[in-house]
Amino acid sequence: MKKFIIASHGNLAKELKNSVQMIMGDAYEMEVVCMDSERTMDSIKEEISEKLNDVDDKNSEYIILTDVLGGSIANLCAEFTSHSNIHVITGFNLSLVLEMLSLKDAMSTNDLIDHCVHQAKNGIVYVNELLSKSIPQ
């Protein structure tokens, strides 16, 4: 079973979850961790640990999506990757999360991550340039 944790600076993760639910409904479970200046790193680490409640269950796979590579929350989540069933992906966006949730049961965890990261990279497009190429001069 694949489980998702969205972690971010500020309330970005919470708002991303709200956006996902607006589009896909409440059928997809995901946990949220929001880092703010009022909390200590230890309290955030403890919260993440609590959300990884089945980490010793080899049938559970955790995919943690964070906002910024090298950011505090990503670095903190990376500490959990010593478990082979915990995967951390940085640079999340709405399309990445929607794709992951839509295909979570259709692919192995590694294939899902490879596919969705590739798709997310392709989803960043300078639309002006795209349109100028598609319109004959």
N, CA, C and O of each residue as an XYZ file, in Angstrom:
548
protein
N       0.829     -1.177      0.000
C       0.000      0.000      0.000
C       0.880      1.250      0.000
O       1.791      1.388      0.817
N       0.589      2.146     -0.926
C       1.352      3.390     -1.008
C       0.664      4.471     -0.174
O      -0.548      4.669     -0.252
N       1.469      5.155      0.619
C       0.951      6.228      1.453
C       1.728      7.496      1.126
O       2.924      7.461      0.838
N       1.018      8.612      1.179
C       1.611      9.876      0.756
C       1.654     10.871      1.905
O       0.693     11.024      2.659
N       2.792     11.543      2.017
C       2.955     12.643      2.965
C       3.447     13.839      2.164
O       4.436     13.755      1.437
N       2.742     14.948      2.312
C       3.132     16.188      1.658
C       3.727     17.085      2.740
O       3.079     17.349      3.752
N       4.951     17.553      2.533
C       5.634     18.365      3.548
C       6.152     19.641      2.911
O       6.719     19.620      1.818
N       5.950     20.756      3.609
C       6.359     22.034      3.014
C       6.704     23.066      4.070
O       6.436     22.903      5.261
N       7.306     24.127      3.582
C       7.462     25.338      4.379
C       6.097     26.029      4.382
O       5.441     26.102      3.343
N       5.672     26.526      5.519
C       4.373     27.193      5.612
C       3.238     26.230      5.317
O       3.366     25.017      5.483
N       2.134     26.794      4.879
C       0.915     26.009      4.668
C       0.740     25.508      3.239
O      -0.355     25.091      2.863
N       1.790     25.544      2.450
C       1.699     25.098      1.069
C       1.183     23.664      0.967
O       0.339     23.371      0.120
N       1.676     22.775      1.814
C       1.241     21.371      1.769
C      -0.250     21.247      2.072
O      -0.968     20.500      1.408
N      -0.697     21.973      3.065
C      -2.116     21.941      3.439
C      -2.981     22.453      2.293
O      -4.020     21.869      1.985
N      -2.560     23.525      1.674
C      -3.331     24.091      0.571
C      -3.272     23.210     -0.667
O      -4.238     23.139     -1.426
N      -2.144     22.537     -0.875
C      -2.056     21.593     -1.989
C      -3.050     20.459     -1.772
O      -3.736     20.038     -2.704
N      -3.125     19.969     -0.543
C      -4.094     18.915     -0.224
C      -5.513     19.405     -0.505
O      -6.321     18.673     -1.077
N      -5.817     20.632     -0.108
C      -7.150     21.196     -0.387
C      -7.425     21.238     -1.887
O      -8.535     20.938     -2.326
N      -6.420     21.610     -2.668
C      -6.590     21.669     -4.125
C      -6.806     20.274     -4.701
O      -7.645     20.089     -5.583
N      -6.062     19.304     -4.212
C      -6.231     17.925     -4.678
C      -7.649     17.445     -4.371
O      -8.302     16.835     -5.217
N      -8.111     17.722     -3.169
C      -9.461     17.297     -2.783
C     -10.523     18.006     -3.610
O     -11.565     17.421     -3.905
N     -10.278     19.251     -3.986
C     -11.229     19.970     -4.826
C     -11.351     19.294     -6.189
O     -12.440     19.244     -6.762
N     -10.253     18.783     -6.701
C     -10.247     18.172     -8.028
C     -10.632     16.697     -7.979
O     -11.401     16.227     -8.818
N     -10.099     15.964     -6.998
C     -10.261     14.508     -6.977
C     -11.203     13.994     -5.890
O     -11.503     12.801     -5.846
N     -11.663     14.869     -5.028
C     -12.495     14.430     -3.925
C     -11.665     13.945     -2.746
O     -10.442     14.077     -2.730
N     -12.347     13.388     -1.774
C     -11.682     12.968     -0.536
C     -11.200     11.518     -0.571
O     -10.745     10.993      0.446
N     -11.295     10.881     -1.712
C     -11.003      9.451     -1.781
C      -9.526      9.119     -1.559
O      -9.186      7.988     -1.213
N      -8.673     10.083     -1.753
C      -7.243      9.806     -1.650
C      -6.708     10.322     -0.325
O      -6.841     11.499      0.009
N      -6.111      9.426      0.403
C      -5.551      9.812      1.693
C      -4.147     10.344      1.519
O      -3.335      9.777      0.787
N      -3.879     11.419      2.187
C      -2.516     11.923      2.254
C      -2.362     12.700      3.545
O      -3.267     13.409      3.984
N      -1.212     12.550      4.127
C      -0.891     13.268      5.349
C      -0.173     14.560      4.961
O       0.416     14.661      3.885
N      -0.234     15.522      5.838
C       0.376     16.820      5.584
C       1.255     17.211      6.760
O       0.881     17.026      7.918
N       2.426     17.754      6.455
C       3.300     18.328      7.474
C       3.659     19.731      7.017
O       4.237     19.921      5.947
N       3.307     20.720      7.847
C       3.597     22.111      7.530
C       4.607     22.655      8.534
O       4.388     22.640      9.745
N       5.700     23.128      7.995
C       6.771     23.668      8.830
C       6.568     25.174      8.976
O       6.278     25.861      7.997
N       6.717     25.677     10.176
C       6.680     27.127     10.351
C       7.702     27.541     11.394
O       8.283     26.705     12.085
N       7.907     28.830     11.495
C       8.968     29.347     12.367
C       8.672     29.162     13.847
O       9.566     29.327     14.677
N       7.437     28.822     14.193
C       7.066     28.631     15.594
C       7.464     27.244     16.111
O       7.520     27.023     17.321
N       7.736     26.327     15.206
C       8.006     24.953     15.610
C       9.501     24.648     15.568
O      10.262     25.262     14.820
N       9.888     23.695     16.382
C      11.278     23.248     16.361
C      11.427     22.118     15.353
O      10.456     21.449     15.000
N      12.645     21.917     14.901
C      12.909     20.820     13.975
C      12.590     19.479     14.645
O      12.115     18.551     13.989
N      12.850     19.382     15.944
C      12.553     18.136     16.658
C      11.053     17.831     16.645
O      10.658     16.676     16.490
N      10.217     18.863     16.806
C       8.770     18.613     16.822
C       8.278     18.207     15.428
O       7.362     17.394     15.303
N       8.881     18.768     14.399
C       8.493     18.388     13.034
C       8.951     16.968     12.738
O       8.218     16.186     12.132
N      10.151     16.642     13.163
C      10.660     15.281     12.961
C       9.772     14.272     13.684
O       9.488     13.195     13.161
N       9.345     14.627     14.872
C       8.453     13.748     15.639
C       7.118     13.579     14.913
O       6.580     12.473     14.869
N       6.585     14.642     14.352
C       5.330     14.556     13.606
C       5.474     13.637     12.397
O       4.595     12.820     12.122
N       6.579     13.775     11.681
C       6.814     12.907     10.518
C       6.925     11.455     10.975
O       6.359     10.560     10.348
N       7.641     11.225     12.050
C       7.795      9.861     12.584
C       6.442      9.247     12.915
O       6.197      8.074     12.632
N       5.574     10.037     13.509
C       4.236      9.542     13.852
C       3.438      9.182     12.598
O       2.661      8.227     12.608
N       3.625      9.930     11.541
C       2.888      9.652     10.300
C       3.447      8.428      9.570
O       2.774      7.836      8.727
N       4.663      8.065      9.899
C       5.280      6.870      9.324
C       5.001      5.682     10.239
O       5.909      4.934     10.600
N       3.760      5.526     10.599
C       3.408      4.543     11.623
C       3.565      3.086     11.195
O       3.705      2.213     12.051
N       3.546      2.806      9.903
C       3.694      1.426      9.432
C       5.035      1.196      8.763
O       5.167      0.309      7.920
N       6.029      1.988      9.132
C       7.299      1.931      8.418
C       7.939      0.547      8.465
O       8.681      0.183      7.553
N       7.671     -0.212      9.491
C       8.246     -1.557      9.586
C       7.423     -2.587      8.829
O       7.859     -3.728      8.672
N       6.257     -2.210      8.365
C       5.431     -3.100      7.549
C       5.967     -3.037      6.119
O       5.849     -2.011      5.450
N       6.544     -4.121      5.668
C       7.194     -4.121      4.344
C       6.189     -4.004      3.201
O       6.591     -3.815      2.053
N       4.890     -4.110      3.490
C       3.870     -3.915      2.459
C       3.502     -2.441      2.295
O       2.792     -2.081      1.356
N       3.972     -1.604      3.187
C       3.679     -0.177      3.114
C       4.840      0.556      2.456
O       6.002      0.348      2.804
N       4.510      1.407      1.511
C       5.497      2.256      0.847
C       5.084      3.697      1.102
O       3.931      4.070      0.885
N       6.017      4.491      1.557
C       5.740      5.905      1.812
C       6.413      6.758      0.751
O       7.598      6.592      0.464
N       5.660      7.657      0.182
C       6.209      8.640     -0.742
C       6.002     10.002     -0.090
O       4.874     10.465      0.083
N       7.118     10.629      0.264
C       7.074     11.958      0.884
C       7.423     12.978     -0.188
O       8.486     12.915     -0.805
N       6.521     13.908     -0.396
C       6.714     14.959     -1.392
C       6.995     16.261     -0.652
O       6.202     16.688      0.187
N       8.119     16.885     -0.964
C       8.478     18.140     -0.306
C       8.609     19.250     -1.340
O       8.648     18.993     -2.543
N       8.676     20.474     -0.861
C       8.640     21.606     -1.776
C       9.977     21.956     -2.425
O      10.022     22.172     -3.636
N      11.060     22.018     -1.664
C      12.306     22.561     -2.202
C      13.491     21.637     -1.902
O      13.741     21.283     -0.750
N      14.199     21.261     -2.936
C      15.434     20.502     -2.751
C      16.416     21.338     -1.937
O      16.678     22.494     -2.270
N      16.945     20.767     -0.893
C      17.887     21.476     -0.041
C      17.231     22.297      1.042
O      17.921     22.859      1.893
N      15.900     22.380      1.030
C      15.182     23.103      2.075
C      15.180     22.315      3.376
O      15.440     21.112      3.387
N      14.891     22.990      4.446
C      14.922     22.353      5.771
C      14.014     21.139      5.854
O      14.401     20.105      6.398
N      12.818     21.260      5.320
C      11.869     20.146      5.439
C      12.308     18.968      4.564
O      12.144     17.813      4.959
N      12.856     19.243      3.400
C      13.355     18.163      2.538
C      14.543     17.468      3.206
O      14.644     16.241      3.189
N      15.428     18.254      3.785
C      16.581     17.674      4.463
C      16.148     16.817      5.640
O      16.714     15.752      5.890
N      15.151     17.287      6.354
C      14.634     16.521      7.489
C      14.008     15.202      7.016
O      14.247     14.148      7.606
N      13.218     15.269      5.965
C      12.583     14.054      5.429
C      13.626     13.079      4.894
O      13.455     11.864      4.996
N      14.696     13.607      4.330
C      15.753     12.746      3.781
C      16.369     11.861      4.859
O      16.907     10.797      4.554
N      16.295     12.289      6.102
C      16.834     11.478      7.196
C      16.105     10.139      7.323
O      16.642      9.194      7.901
N      14.901     10.056      6.792
C      14.112      8.822      6.920
C      14.367      7.843      5.775
O      13.844      6.729      5.789
N      15.154      8.242      4.797
C      15.342      7.380      3.625
C      16.233      6.174      3.903
O      16.487      5.376      3.002
N      16.702      6.035      5.115
C      17.446      4.808      5.450
C      16.506      3.598      5.433
O      16.958      2.457      5.347
N      15.213      3.852      5.514
C      14.219      2.785      5.351
C      13.982      2.608      3.856
O      13.720      3.582      3.149
N      14.070      1.396      3.379
C      13.947      1.160      1.935
C      12.547      1.446      1.405
O      12.366      1.592      0.196
N      11.571      1.528      2.272
C      10.201      1.778      1.823
C       9.768      3.238      1.999
O       8.579      3.549      1.936
N      10.731      4.120      2.216
C      10.441      5.556      2.299
C      11.168      6.257      1.158
O      12.385      6.139      1.011
N      10.405      6.983      0.359
C      10.940      7.676     -0.808
C      10.633      9.157     -0.665
O       9.511      9.531     -0.326
N      11.610      9.987     -0.919
C      11.425     11.436     -0.814
C      11.628     12.052     -2.189
O      12.623     11.788     -2.863
N      10.681     12.869     -2.590
C      10.731     13.581     -3.861
C      10.596     15.068     -3.554
O       9.707     15.465     -2.801
N      11.457     15.881     -4.119
C      11.369     17.327     -3.896
C      10.791     18.021     -5.126
O      10.728     17.453     -6.217
N      10.374     19.253     -4.914
C       9.862     20.072     -6.013
C       8.445     19.724     -6.417
O       8.091     19.829     -7.591
N       7.632     19.312     -5.461
C       6.265     18.915     -5.816
C       5.484     20.075     -6.420
O       5.781     21.246     -6.186
N       4.488     19.712     -7.195
C       3.493     20.667     -7.671
C       2.171     19.914     -7.792
O       2.128     18.697     -7.614
N       1.123     20.617     -8.088
C      -0.207     20.010     -8.119
C      -0.296     18.897     -9.157
O      -0.868     17.841     -8.888
N       0.259     19.125    -10.328
C       0.149     18.094    -11.365
C       0.892     16.825    -10.977
O       0.433     15.725    -11.282
N       2.020     16.959    -10.315
C       2.772     15.782     -9.850
C       1.937     14.971     -8.869
O       1.854     13.747     -8.977
N       1.327     15.650     -7.921
C       0.536     14.954     -6.898
C      -0.698     14.300     -7.527
O      -1.033     13.163     -7.196
N      -1.365     15.006     -8.424
C      -2.545     14.430     -9.091
C      -2.161     13.179     -9.876
O      -2.869     12.172     -9.832
N      -1.057     13.243    -10.584
C      -0.592     12.094    -11.367
C      -0.257     10.922    -10.452
O      -0.617      9.781    -10.742
N       0.422     11.199     -9.363
C       0.810     10.128     -8.432
C      -0.419      9.440     -7.846
O      -0.490      8.213     -7.791
N      -1.368     10.231     -7.419
C      -2.555      9.645     -6.808
C      -3.376      8.860     -7.835
O      -3.932      7.806     -7.526
N      -3.443      9.383     -9.049
C      -4.226      8.717    -10.092
C      -3.639      7.366    -10.476
O      -4.375      6.434    -10.799
N      -2.323      7.260    -10.444
C      -1.658      6.048    -10.925
C      -1.088      5.183     -9.805
O      -0.406      4.196    -10.077
N      -1.352      5.532     -8.575
C      -0.687      4.852     -7.454
C      -0.905      3.344     -7.424
O      -0.032      2.608     -6.963
N      -2.030      2.879     -7.897
C      -2.292      1.439     -7.875
C      -1.942      0.752     -9.193
O      -2.018     -0.472     -9.296
N      -1.566      1.524    -10.181
C      -1.304      0.965    -11.507
C       0.162      0.624    -11.743
O       0.493     -0.052    -12.717
N       1.034      1.082    -10.865
C       2.472      0.908    -11.091
C       3.168      0.533     -9.790
O       2.656      0.758     -8.694
N       4.350     -0.046     -9.951
C       5.201     -0.258     -8.780
C       5.630      1.124     -8.272
O       5.534      2.116     -8.994
N       6.085      1.174     -7.068
C       6.487      2.464     -6.488
C       7.596      3.115     -7.309
O       7.520      4.305     -7.616
N       8.612      2.359     -7.663
C       9.723      2.943     -8.435
C       9.271      3.413     -9.812
O       9.674      4.485    -10.265
N       8.440      2.623    -10.479
C       7.933      3.037    -11.790
C       7.056      4.280    -11.659
O       7.115      5.185    -12.491
N       6.246      4.312    -10.611
C       5.384      5.472    -10.373
C       6.214      6.735    -10.186
O       5.923      7.774    -10.779
N       7.235      6.640     -9.368
C       8.089      7.804     -9.111
C       8.788      8.240    -10.397
O       8.792      9.426    -10.728
N       9.376      7.297    -11.120
C      10.063      7.650    -12.376
C       9.105      8.326    -13.349
O       9.416      9.372    -13.919
N       7.945      7.720    -13.529
C       6.965      8.258    -14.469
C       6.507      9.665    -14.059
O       6.502     10.586    -14.876
N       6.131      9.816    -12.815
C       5.561     11.091    -12.361
C       6.602     12.217    -12.326
O       6.278     13.361    -12.644
N       7.823     11.912    -11.951
C       8.871     12.939    -11.959
C       9.130     13.383    -13.402
O       9.267     14.576    -13.675
N       9.194     12.423    -14.312
C       9.394     12.760    -15.726
C       8.236     13.627    -16.236
O       8.461     14.637    -16.901
N       7.012     13.233    -15.925
C       5.838     13.993    -16.366
C       5.831     15.398    -15.770
O       5.503     16.367    -16.454
N       6.193     15.502    -14.499
C       6.196     16.824    -13.842
C       7.205     17.747    -14.501
O       6.934     18.932    -14.695
N       8.378     17.205    -14.848
C       9.381     18.030    -15.528
C       8.851     18.517    -16.869
O       9.086     19.661    -17.256
N       8.146     17.659    -17.568
C       7.587     18.034    -18.866
C       6.416     19.001    -18.740
O       6.029     19.638    -19.720
N       5.852     19.114    -17.548
C       4.707     19.989    -17.334
C       5.080     21.443    -17.110
O       4.214     22.313    -17.031
N       6.369     21.696    -17.008
C       6.812     23.088    -16.856
C       7.120     23.616    -18.250
O       8.103     23.234    -18.884
N       6.260     24.491    -18.695
C       6.314     24.943    -20.087
C       6.140     26.459    -20.137
O       5.286     27.011    -19.443
N       6.932     27.119    -20.943
C       6.748     28.544    -21.222
C       5.703     28.622    -22.332
O       6.015     28.427    -23.507
N       4.473     28.907    -21.953
C       3.341     28.825    -22.869
C       3.484     29.803    -24.036
O       3.118     29.470    -25.163
N       4.002     30.981    -23.788
C       4.174     31.951    -24.883
C       5.020     31.361    -26.006
O       4.690     31.478    -27.186
N       6.118     30.724    -25.608
C       7.000     30.117    -26.599
C       6.314     28.960    -27.304
O       6.437     28.807    -28.520
N       5.590     28.142    -26.543
C       4.865     27.016    -27.122
C       3.857     27.495    -28.159
O       3.764     26.941    -29.254
N       3.107     28.531    -27.799
C       2.095     29.057    -28.718
C       2.725     29.698    -29.956
O       2.196     29.582    -31.061
N       3.853     30.372    -29.761
C       4.495     31.029    -30.914
C       5.020     29.996    -31.909
O       5.082     30.265    -33.109
N       5.397     28.823    -31.419
C       5.875     27.764    -32.306
C       4.725     27.075    -33.030
O       4.903     26.555    -34.132
N       3.551     27.071    -32.415
C       2.424     26.361    -33.007
C       1.631     27.228    -33.986
O       0.835     26.715    -34.773
N       1.852     28.540    -33.934
C       1.140     29.444    -34.842
C       2.039     29.743    -36.030
O       3.131     30.283    -35.854
N       1.597     29.401    -37.245
C       2.414     29.690    -38.428
C       2.609     31.197    -38.602
O       1.669     31.973    -38.433
N       3.809     31.597    -38.934
C       4.139     33.012    -39.123
C       3.747     33.470    -40.502
O       3.948     34.634    -40.846
